[in-house]
Amino acid sequence: MKKLIIILFFLSFSNLYASEIKLEKIADGLKKPWSLSFIDKENVVITERSGKLFTLNLLDKIISEIKHNLSVLESYQGGLLDVLYDKDQVYISYSENRGDWKTSTSVAKGKFNKKNIEFKNIFRAEPPIDSGYHFGSRLAIKDDHLYITAGERGQGMIAQDASKHPGSVIRINLDGSIPKDNPKFKGKKDWLPEIFQIGVRNPQGLALSPFDDKIYMTNHGAKGGDWFGSANFAENYGWKILGWGGTNYSGTKIGPKWKPGFTKAIKYWVPSIAVSAMTIYNGTTFKEWNGDALVASLKDQSLRKIKFKNNKFLNEEIIFKGNIGRIRDIKIHKETGDLYMLSDNGELWRMYK
């Protein structure tokens, strides 16, 4: 593969500086890649929705497949989804084949091995549903807890039913057991014990901020109403009572953008940009962005920077748009601070100065 570098000039009017940003294509030929996670400074692990799992060396560009035992059913938006490497363990979310075309947003854990990983489920969203939509399915670790987003599978008001997992943010211990301080044990007795927050539709981004130790997320609205916000203990984002500014695809109204009693997002997009992955920047390459949210998008094909403080939106800037296609995932190289992004057209890109 020939080396391709795109040079961008990003002008921040709020900070009155201009930066030369470079985009370098690291790899291509991937098929429907969904997520990447750093194993070390030279190697990443990558998922494809078809069910394949790979390692990629960032220096020699060699891609190697890892065999695994997961029963993945790829159906429309489903397949092998988010991956998170942490302390020699691999956490992975996927649309699990539950039989009769029913699937669940499931999460498994296995010890990392370059050749073969034997995974064991540590969470299943119940009930299984015959739908290829809205798996959500991002992962983040905070302390000894694993946070999981479980989409509402296109079932709408199921996101208001805390006796079912779809449409919620999940919080479990790293071994799959249930934290004793989850909402069910702190006043939400009717909630399933794994549920941390309810009322989400299709949450496509999830990340821990090292600056305030909070979990942040992005979520797809319907026709409009995408948002960026925080994951909050025992709260409710309101889907499908609220429409967040969007409408049904038929054009009919869903509900108000927000009303008291529900969690208010930090930033809404109407019309939709089709938000995908996000991260809170922490690094040296773009040190002036430290603490800002970087939000990727699919339909809009943009990378956006959001400055916020105490859950209040301050400003938004488009870093680039349309240069690498639909951006599916974004991660920070912990040592260099460079950004790595997967695009739906099967490419891995590095952003640096």
TARAKA-V706182 format. One record per residue. N is the residue number from 1. RES is the residue in one letter. PHI is phi in degrees with one decimal (NA if undefined). D_FIRST is the distance of its C-alpha to the first C-alpha in whole Angstrom. Layout:
BEGIN
n: [N,N]
res: [RES,RES]
phi: [PHI,PHI]
d_first: [D_FIRST,D_FIRST]
END
This chain:
BEGIN
n: [1,2,3,4,5,6,7,8,9,10,11,12,13,14,15,16,17,18,19,20,21,22,23,24,25,26,27,28,29,30,31,32,33,34,35,36,37,38,39,40,41,42,43,44,45,46,47,48,49,50,51,52,53,54,55,56,57,58,59,60,61,62,63,64,65,66,67,68,69,70,71,72,73,74,75,76,77,78,79,80,81,82,83,84,85,86,87,88,89,90,91,92,93,94,95,96,97,98,99,100,101,102,103,104,105,106,107,108,109,110,111,112,113,114,115,116,117,118,119,120,121,122,123,124,125,126,127,128,129,130,131,132,133,134,135,136,137,138,139,140,141,142,143,144,145,146,147,148,149,150,151,152,153,154,155,156,157,158,159,160,161,162,163,164,165,166,167,168,169,170,171,172,173,174,175,176,177,178,179,180,181,182,183,184,185,186,187,188,189,190,191,192,193,194,195,196,197,198,199,200,201,202,203,204,205,206,207,208,209,210,211,212,213,214,215,216,217,218,219,220,221,222,223,224,225,226,227,228,229,230,231,232,233,234,235,236,237,238,239,240,241,242,243,244,245,246,247,248,249,250,251,252,253,254,255,256,257,258,259,260,261,262,263,264,265,266,267,268,269,270,271,272,273,274,275,276,277,278,279,280,281,282,283,284,285,286,287,288,289,290,291,292,293,294,295,296,297,298,299,300,301,302,303,304,305,306,307,308,309,310,311,312,313,314,315,316,317,318,319,320,321,322,323,324,325,326,327,328,329,330,331,332,333,334,335,336,337,338,339,340,341,342,343,344,345,346,347,348,349,350,351,352,353]
res: [M,K,K,L,I,I,I,L,F,F,L,S,F,S,N,L,Y,A,S,E,I,K,L,E,K,I,A,D,G,L,K,K,P,W,S,L,S,F,I,D,K,E,N,V,V,I,T,E,R,S,G,K,L,F,T,L,N,L,L,D,K,I,I,S,E,I,K,H,N,L,S,V,L,E,S,Y,Q,G,G,L,L,D,V,L,Y,D,K,D,Q,V,Y,I,S,Y,S,E,N,R,G,D,W,K,T,S,T,S,V,A,K,G,K,F,N,K,K,N,I,E,F,K,N,I,F,R,A,E,P,P,I,D,S,G,Y,H,F,G,S,R,L,A,I,K,D,D,H,L,Y,I,T,A,G,E,R,G,Q,G,M,I,A,Q,D,A,S,K,H,P,G,S,V,I,R,I,N,L,D,G,S,I,P,K,D,N,P,K,F,K,G,K,K,D,W,L,P,E,I,F,Q,I,G,V,R,N,P,Q,G,L,A,L,S,P,F,D,D,K,I,Y,M,T,N,H,G,A,K,G,G,D,W,F,G,S,A,N,F,A,E,N,Y,G,W,K,I,L,G,W,G,G,T,N,Y,S,G,T,K,I,G,P,K,W,K,P,G,F,T,K,A,I,K,Y,W,V,P,S,I,A,V,S,A,M,T,I,Y,N,G,T,T,F,K,E,W,N,G,D,A,L,V,A,S,L,K,D,Q,S,L,R,K,I,K,F,K,N,N,K,F,L,N,E,E,I,I,F,K,G,N,I,G,R,I,R,D,I,K,I,H,K,E,T,G,D,L,Y,M,L,S,D,N,G,E,L,W,R,M,Y,K]
phi: [NA,-71.6,-72.7,-118.8,-125.2,-108.8,-105.0,-116.5,-114.0,-107.0,-112.0,-99.4,-72.0,-71.4,-107.2,53.4,-138.8,-119.1,-126.8,-88.8,-110.5,-114.1,-115.8,-117.7,-77.0,-89.9,-154.1,-141.9,85.5,-73.9,-114.7,51.5,-66.5,-122.7,-153.7,-136.6,-147.8,-77.5,-87.5,-152.7,-70.3,-115.2,-130.7,-126.3,-111.0,-131.0,-104.9,-115.2,-61.2,-63.5,116.8,-89.6,-126.4,-133.8,-108.2,-132.7,-87.4,-72.0,-89.9,-95.5,66.4,-77.2,-108.0,-128.9,-82.4,-106.6,-75.5,-152.6,-110.7,-75.8,-96.2,-98.7,-112.1,-80.2,-146.4,55.7,-89.8,-88.2,147.1,-83.0,-116.1,-76.7,-133.9,-141.7,-94.5,-154.7,52.7,70.2,-114.7,-115.1,-105.2,-141.7,-109.9,-162.5,-87.3,-79.5,-72.5,-103.2,93.0,55.5,66.2,-90.4,-135.6,-137.3,-74.3,-118.9,-130.6,-126.7,-135.7,-154.3,-73.8,-63.7,-148.3,-68.3,-104.5,-154.2,-119.7,-94.5,-91.4,-131.4,-60.8,-120.7,-157.7,-134.7,-76.2,-109.2,-86.6,-66.7,-134.4,-83.7,-159.5,-101.7,-111.9,53.2,-82.0,67.5,75.7,-112.0,-127.3,-151.5,-111.6,-132.3,55.7,-106.8,-117.8,-105.3,-99.6,-134.3,-98.6,-120.6,-66.5,-88.6,60.9,79.2,-98.6,62.2,-68.7,-60.0,-68.2,-97.8,-101.9,-77.3,-88.7,-132.7,-77.2,-57.1,87.6,-144.0,-100.0,-103.7,-135.7,-132.2,-73.6,-64.9,-93.6,96.3,-74.0,-102.0,-62.0,-76.9,-109.9,-68.5,-52.7,-56.1,-97.4,-130.0,109.0,-108.7,-64.5,-87.1,-80.8,-62.2,-67.4,-85.2,-79.5,-103.7,-155.8,-121.4,85.3,-103.8,-102.5,-145.0,-72.2,-109.0,-141.6,-157.6,-158.5,-91.2,-90.7,-75.4,-87.9,-126.5,61.1,-110.7,-92.9,-117.3,-151.9,-120.3,-146.9,-73.2,-84.3,-87.6,-90.0,97.1,90.0,-62.9,-150.3,-121.7,-161.6,-111.5,-89.0,-126.7,-53.9,63.5,-98.1,-140.9,-79.8,95.5,-67.9,-110.7,-73.2,-99.5,-107.9,58.3,98.1,-99.9,-128.4,-63.4,-64.1,-74.9,99.3,-74.6,-73.8,-96.9,178.1,-67.1,-64.0,-164.6,-151.4,-54.9,102.6,-119.2,-65.0,-100.4,-70.3,-76.8,-143.8,-113.1,-122.0,-136.1,-71.7,-67.5,-104.0,59.8,-59.9,-126.0,-75.6,-150.9,-150.9,-99.7,-68.6,-149.4,-177.9,-104.3,-58.6,-120.4,-58.6,-69.3,-97.0,-53.3,90.9,-84.6,-88.4,-108.5,-116.0,-94.6,-139.6,-97.9,-57.9,-79.0,54.2,-120.8,-114.1,-119.8,-111.8,-117.0,-96.8,-149.1,-151.0,51.1,65.7,-113.2,-68.9,-109.3,-161.6,-132.4,-133.9,-89.6,-76.9,-156.3,-150.1,81.3,-81.3,-128.2,86.4,-73.0,-91.3,-93.8,-146.2,-144.6,-139.8,-103.2,-71.6,-64.3,-88.9,-95.0,84.1,-67.3,-105.9,-120.7,-131.5,-97.9,-111.9,-64.3,-84.5,89.6,-118.9,-112.7,-120.8,-111.3,-112.3,-155.7,-110.5]
d_first: [0,4,6,9,12,15,19,22,25,27,31,33,37,38,37,37,34,31,28,24,22,18,15,12,9,9,8,8,10,13,16,19,18,21,22,20,22,22,23,23,22,19,18,19,20,19,21,20,23,23,25,22,21,18,18,14,14,13,13,11,9,12,13,17,19,23,25,28,32,32,33,31,32,29,31,30,29,30,28,26,26,26,26,27,27,30,32,31,31,29,31,29,30,30,32,35,36,40,41,42,39,40,37,38,35,36,34,34,34,33,32,28,27,24,25,27,29,33,33,37,37,39,39,40,41,44,45,42,42,41,38,34,34,34,34,33,32,31,32,33,35,38,40,41,40,37,37,36,36,37,37,40,38,40,43,44,48,46,45,49,50,49,50,47,44,42,41,42,40,41,42,42,42,39,41,41,45,47,47,51,51,49,51,52,54,55,57,55,56,55,51,49,49,45,45,45,45,45,44,41,39,35,34,30,30,32,32,34,35,36,38,41,40,40,38,36,35,33,35,34,38,38,38,38,39,36,37,36,39,40,41,44,47,49,48,47,45,47,45,46,49,47,45,43,44,42,44,43,41,44,45,48,48,47,49,50,47,48,52,54,53,50,47,46,42,41,39,39,37,39,37,34,31,30,30,27,26,28,29,31,29,30,29,29,26,28,31,33,32,33,35,33,32,28,28,25,26,25,27,27,23,25,25,28,30,34,37,39,42,45,43,44,41,41,38,35,32,29,26,24,24,21,18,16,18,21,21,22,22,22,23,24,22,26,26,24,25,21,20,18,18,17,17,18,15,13,11,12,13,15,18,20,22]
END
